[in-house]
């Protein structure tokens, strides 16, 4: 990485700075989707909320929440000793629980979020209201409002989790479609500066294709069973990639394996 691009910032701080830069250059955007590498950071989630953005961000199963609204005792004089300076969880309040424990007792329903190249893409999901319990022992989360929790059960039984500040009326289908929007940015497995930026540019171009499942409102749900929404045909990610390759072929270098991957494939065939 070039020296002038190196900074002593956290991943969340870098992401927020890049978001500010991108939003200043074009459409402000409405919803941010991120994996658990960003979602576990409270300051990152707070930064999105401060910018007026909705989000669906991955978290780990060690995160703790309240399944019901907690009750707090405000700071004030205690029976003995010095006055309390922080809120305290009431004795009769619901207790915090880990996401892993909560998922074990929460039923999930099958949701089909789009048509893939090999048929419908579906999984089992739960979409429920919770209250963050981060820092509950010291009263850090006292007074915070409810958030939404998305639980995904994958085909092999593995569970994934995401926090969201989407409007309370957002449907499970809409939340799943936002969460499972696969644009391919994390499919790059290279380590070079040039290679990643080439890949990111193609993904950015692909993201600008019209999405029949998208909506102008983050809470607007597409009716179940209506393929792609509003009767539109479904555009799959592989189709976008093929279209981009055809569009860029005329301006790409003839010997560039990044722009023309079939060149490398043909070379392998000739040497076999």
C-alpha positions as a Python dict, from the first residue, in 0.01 Angstrom:
ca = {
    (1, 'X'): (0, 0, 0),
    (2, 'X'): (135, 345, -87),
    (3, 'X'): (279, 530, 215),
    (4, 'X'): (49, 830, 169),
    (5, 'X'): (-256, 603, 203),
    (6, 'X'): (-151, 458, 541),
    (7, 'X'): (-333, 592, 849),
    (8, 'X'): (-361, 498, 1215),
    (9, 'X'): (-740, 469, 1215),
    (10, 'X'): (-972, 183, 1306),
    (11, 'X'): (-1165, 5, 1033),
    (12, 'X'): (-1483, 176, 1145),
    (13, 'X'): (-1327, 523, 1134),
    (14, 'X'): (-1191, 461, 785),
    (15, 'X'): (-1529, 331, 667),
    (16, 'X'): (-1714, 636, 803),
    (17, 'X'): (-1464, 870, 638),
    (18, 'X'): (-1506, 693, 305),
    (19, 'X'): (-1884, 708, 342),
    (20, 'X'): (-1866, 1084, 398),
    (21, 'X'): (-1650, 1122, 89),
    (22, 'X'): (-1875, 912, -133),
    (23, 'X'): (-2195, 1080, -12),
    (24, 'X'): (-2042, 1422, -78),
    (25, 'X'): (-1970, 1324, -439),
    (26, 'X'): (-2307, 1180, -531),
    (27, 'X'): (-2639, 1046, -403),
    (28, 'X'): (-2649, 1044, -21),
    (29, 'X'): (-2770, 684, 5),
    (30, 'X'): (-3007, 543, 265),
    (31, 'X'): (-2893, 202, 391),
    (32, 'X'): (-2548, 72, 485),
    (33, 'X'): (-2482, -303, 490),
    (34, 'X'): (-2165, -431, 661),
    (35, 'X'): (-2028, -755, 803),
    (36, 'X'): (-1944, -830, 1165),
    (37, 'X'): (-1596, -684, 1127),
    (38, 'X'): (-1767, -344, 1137),
    (39, 'X'): (-2101, -420, 1303),
    (40, 'X'): (-1954, -521, 1640),
    (41, 'X'): (-1821, -167, 1683),
    (42, 'X'): (-2064, 50, 1877),
    (43, 'X'): (-1895, 375, 1764),
    (44, 'X'): (-1933, 264, 1401),
    (45, 'X'): (-2306, 197, 1444),
    (46, 'X'): (-2346, 526, 1631),
    (47, 'X'): (-2162, 706, 1351),
    (48, 'X'): (-2408, 572, 1094),
    (49, 'X'): (-2704, 682, 1307),
    (50, 'X'): (-2554, 1030, 1353),
    (51, 'X'): (-2538, 1062, 975),
    (52, 'X'): (-2906, 976, 943),
    (53, 'X'): (-2833, 642, 777),
    (54, 'X'): (-3021, 317, 823),
    (55, 'X'): (-2808, 5, 853),
    (56, 'X'): (-2803, -374, 857),
    (57, 'X'): (-2469, -476, 1009),
    (58, 'X'): (-2341, -818, 1108),
    (59, 'X'): (-2257, -898, 1470),
    (60, 'X'): (-2124, -1203, 1657),
    (61, 'X'): (-2315, -1441, 1880),
    (62, 'X'): (-2131, -1316, 2191),
    (63, 'X'): (-2315, -981, 2173),
    (64, 'X'): (-2572, -938, 2450),
    (65, 'X'): (-2921, -785, 2427),
    (66, 'X'): (-3243, -752, 2623),
    (67, 'X'): (-3529, -948, 2468),
    (68, 'X'): (-3773, -719, 2655),
    (69, 'X'): (-3745, -352, 2744),
    (70, 'X'): (-3517, -318, 3049),
    (71, 'X'): (-3602, -110, 3354),
    (72, 'X'): (-3340, 116, 3506),
    (73, 'X'): (-3295, 294, 3838),
    (74, 'X'): (-3180, 652, 3787),
    (75, 'X'): (-2866, 782, 3962),
    (76, 'X'): (-2926, 923, 4307),
    (77, 'X'): (-2861, 878, 4676),
    (78, 'X'): (-2815, 521, 4788),
    (79, 'X'): (-2913, 360, 5117),
    (80, 'X'): (-2550, 379, 5227),
    (81, 'X'): (-2226, 520, 5092),
    (82, 'X'): (-2177, 772, 4817),
    (83, 'X'): (-2460, 866, 4574),
    (84, 'X'): (-2483, 662, 4256),
    (85, 'X'): (-2362, 845, 3944),
    (86, 'X'): (-2477, 587, 3689),
    (87, 'X'): (-2809, 417, 3611),
    (88, 'X'): (-2850, 69, 3755),
    (89, 'X'): (-3055, -221, 3620),
    (90, 'X'): (-3359, -277, 3840),
    (91, 'X'): (-3384, -604, 4028),
    (92, 'X'): (-3713, -694, 3857),
    (93, 'X'): (-3588, -597, 3507),
    (94, 'X'): (-3536, -848, 3225),
    (95, 'X'): (-3178, -971, 3226),
    (96, 'X'): (-2934, -951, 2934),
    (97, 'X'): (-2893, -1255, 2712),
    (98, 'X'): (-2641, -1351, 2444),
    (99, 'X'): (-2753, -1371, 2083),
    (100, 'X'): (-2662, -1740, 2081),
    (101, 'X'): (-2899, -1807, 2372),
    (102, 'X'): (-3172, -1593, 2220),
    (103, 'X'): (-3147, -1772, 1884),
    (104, 'X'): (-3188, -2110, 2055),
    (105, 'X'): (-3539, -2016, 2168),
    (106, 'X'): (-3647, -1804, 1870),
    (107, 'X'): (-3840, -1971, 1583),
    (108, 'X'): (-3731, -1891, 1228),
    (109, 'X'): (-3931, -1888, 906),
    (110, 'X'): (-3835, -1963, 548),
    (111, 'X'): (-3780, -1655, 333),
    (112, 'X'): (-3709, -1653, -42),
    (113, 'X'): (-3530, -1327, -122),
    (114, 'X'): (-3464, -1359, -496),
    (115, 'X'): (-3432, -1585, -797),
    (116, 'X'): (-3079, -1710, -860),
    (117, 'X'): (-2927, -1869, -1170),
    (118, 'X'): (-3006, -2215, -1023),
    (119, 'X'): (-3346, -2139, -879),
    (120, 'X'): (-3494, -1956, -579),
    (121, 'X'): (-3251, -1844, -309),
    (122, 'X'): (-3400, -1903, 35),
    (123, 'X'): (-3309, -1941, 400),
    (124, 'X'): (-3465, -1937, 744),
    (125, 'X'): (-3478, -1603, 927),
    (126, 'X'): (-3608, -1439, 1242),
    (127, 'X'): (-3671, -1064, 1259),
    (128, 'X'): (-3739, -928, 1606),
    (129, 'X'): (-3709, -627, 1833),
    (130, 'X'): (-3440, -616, 2102),
    (131, 'X'): (-3256, -362, 2320),
    (132, 'X'): (-2879, -338, 2321),
    (133, 'X'): (-2717, -457, 2646),
    (134, 'X'): (-2363, -346, 2565),
    (135, 'X'): (-2210, -209, 2886),
    (136, 'X'): (-2525, -285, 3088),
    (137, 'X'): (-2331, -348, 3411),
    (138, 'X'): (-2217, 16, 3419),
    (139, 'X'): (-2539, 162, 3280),
    (140, 'X'): (-2388, 260, 2943),
    (141, 'X'): (-2692, 140, 2747),
    (142, 'X'): (-2954, 288, 2980),
    (143, 'X'): (-3221, 482, 2797),
    (144, 'X'): (-3133, 357, 2449),
    (145, 'X'): (-3421, 274, 2219),
    (146, 'X'): (-3502, -60, 2061),
    (147, 'X'): (-3320, -196, 1758),
    (148, 'X'): (-3396, -482, 1522),
    (149, 'X'): (-3218, -817, 1520),
    (150, 'X'): (-3200, -1041, 1214),
    (151, 'X'): (-3110, -1407, 1272),
    (152, 'X'): (-3018, -1616, 967),
    (153, 'X'): (-3003, -1995, 974),
    (154, 'X'): (-2793, -2119, 685),
    (155, 'X'): (-2829, -2452, 504),
    (156, 'X'): (-2558, -2618, 716),
    (157, 'X'): (-2723, -2502, 1040),
    (158, 'X'): (-2478, -2218, 1106),
    (159, 'X'): (-2630, -1898, 1240),
    (160, 'X'): (-2552, -1539, 1145),
    (161, 'X'): (-2673, -1225, 1318),
    (162, 'X'): (-2724, -862, 1221),
    (163, 'X'): (-2830, -550, 1410),
    (164, 'X'): (-3039, -292, 1229),
    (165, 'X'): (-3192, 50, 1292),
    (166, 'X'): (-3441, 15, 1006),
    (167, 'X'): (-3790, 156, 1078),
    (168, 'X'): (-4006, -64, 1299),
    (169, 'X'): (-4253, -124, 1014),
    (170, 'X'): (-3985, -280, 792),
    (171, 'X'): (-4090, -629, 687),
    (172, 'X'): (-3881, -941, 733),
    (173, 'X'): (-3860, -985, 355),
    (174, 'X'): (-3727, -632, 303),
    (175, 'X'): (-3467, -676, 578),
    (176, 'X'): (-3351, -1007, 432),
    (177, 'X'): (-3321, -862, 82),
    (178, 'X'): (-3103, -580, 213),
    (179, 'X'): (-2889, -819, 418),
    (180, 'X'): (-2843, -1071, 136),
    (181, 'X'): (-2769, -817, -138),
    (182, 'X'): (-2462, -987, -286),
    (183, 'X'): (-2259, -742, -495),
    (184, 'X'): (-1936, -941, -476),
    (185, 'X'): (-1705, -690, -304),
    (186, 'X'): (-1588, -953, -53),
    (187, 'X'): (-1527, -1213, -327),
    (188, 'X'): (-1182, -1071, -401),
    (189, 'X'): (-910, -1295, -253),
    (190, 'X'): (-604, -1117, -384),
    (191, 'X'): (-364, -906, -179),
    (192, 'X'): (-238, -647, -427),
    (193, 'X'): (-336, -280, -411),
    (194, 'X'): (-403, -266, -785),
    (195, 'X'): (-602, -589, -793),
    (196, 'X'): (-838, -490, -513),
    (197, 'X'): (-909, -146, -657),
    (198, 'X'): (-977, -299, -999),
    (199, 'X'): (-1222, -540, -836),
    (200, 'X'): (-1384, -263, -628),
    (201, 'X'): (-1436, -52, -943),
    (202, 'X'): (-1618, -338, -1118),
    (203, 'X'): (-1835, -402, -813),
    (204, 'X'): (-1918, -31, -793),
    (205, 'X'): (-2019, -34, -1158),
    (206, 'X'): (-2231, -344, -1101),
    (207, 'X'): (-2404, -180, -806),
    (208, 'X'): (-2523, 98, -1035),
    (209, 'X'): (-2730, -141, -1245),
    (210, 'X'): (-3103, -103, -1175),
    (211, 'X'): (-3210, -334, -893),
    (212, 'X'): (-3572, -448, -938),
    (213, 'X'): (-3584, -539, -569),
    (214, 'X'): (-3474, -196, -452),
    (215, 'X'): (-3711, 61, -312),
    (216, 'X'): (-3701, 434, -254),
    (217, 'X'): (-3797, 373, 109),
    (218, 'X'): (-3589, 150, 340),
    (219, 'X'): (-3905, 12, 499),
    (220, 'X'): (-4103, -52, 178),
    (221, 'X'): (-4157, -423, 124),
    (222, 'X'): (-4201, -596, -210),
    (223, 'X'): (-4511, -819, -202),
    (224, 'X'): (-4425, -1184, -143),
    (225, 'X'): (-4455, -1395, -453),
    (226, 'X'): (-4413, -1101, -687),
    (227, 'X'): (-4096, -1192, -871),
    (228, 'X'): (-3846, -908, -839),
    (229, 'X'): (-4119, -663, -744),
    (230, 'X'): (-4345, -456, -970),
    (231, 'X'): (-4338, -732, -1232),
    (232, 'X'): (-3976, -662, -1330),
    (233, 'X'): (-3738, -934, -1442),
    (234, 'X'): (-3465, -1039, -1200),
    (235, 'X'): (-3108, -925, -1269),
    (236, 'X'): (-2860, -1171, -1118),
    (237, 'X'): (-2506, -1089, -1008),
    (238, 'X'): (-2345, -1326, -1266),
    (239, 'X'): (-2546, -1153, -1540),
    (240, 'X'): (-2417, -814, -1426),
    (241, 'X'): (-2059, -941, -1429),
    (242, 'X'): (-2093, -1078, -1782),
    (243, 'X'): (-2247, -752, -1903),
    (244, 'X'): (-1964, -551, -1746),
    (245, 'X'): (-1702, -769, -1913),
    (246, 'X'): (-1863, -709, -2251),
    (247, 'X'): (-1894, -335, -2190),
    (248, 'X'): (-1532, -292, -2080),
    (249, 'X'): (-1375, -525, -2334),
    (250, 'X'): (-1342, -251, -2595),
    (251, 'X'): (-1134, -23, -2369),
    (252, 'X'): (-933, -282, -2175),
    (253, 'X'): (-578, -390, -2249),
    (254, 'X'): (-556, -693, -2471),
    (255, 'X'): (-307, -867, -2241),
    (256, 'X'): (-476, -779, -1909),
    (257, 'X'): (-579, -1094, -1725),
    (258, 'X'): (-792, -887, -1484),
    (259, 'X'): (-1002, -731, -1761),
    (260, 'X'): (-1005, -1037, -1987),
    (261, 'X'): (-1004, -1344, -1760),
    (262, 'X'): (-1067, -1576, -2054),
    (263, 'X'): (-714, -1498, -2177),
    (264, 'X'): (-566, -1677, -1878),
    (265, 'X'): (-811, -1964, -1922),
    (266, 'X'): (-713, -2006, -2288),
    (267, 'X'): (-342, -2001, -2198),
    (268, 'X'): (-396, -2285, -1953),
    (269, 'X'): (-578, -2484, -2220),
    (270, 'X'): (-298, -2433, -2472),
    (271, 'X'): (-34, -2558, -2227),
    (272, 'X'): (-224, -2871, -2128),
}
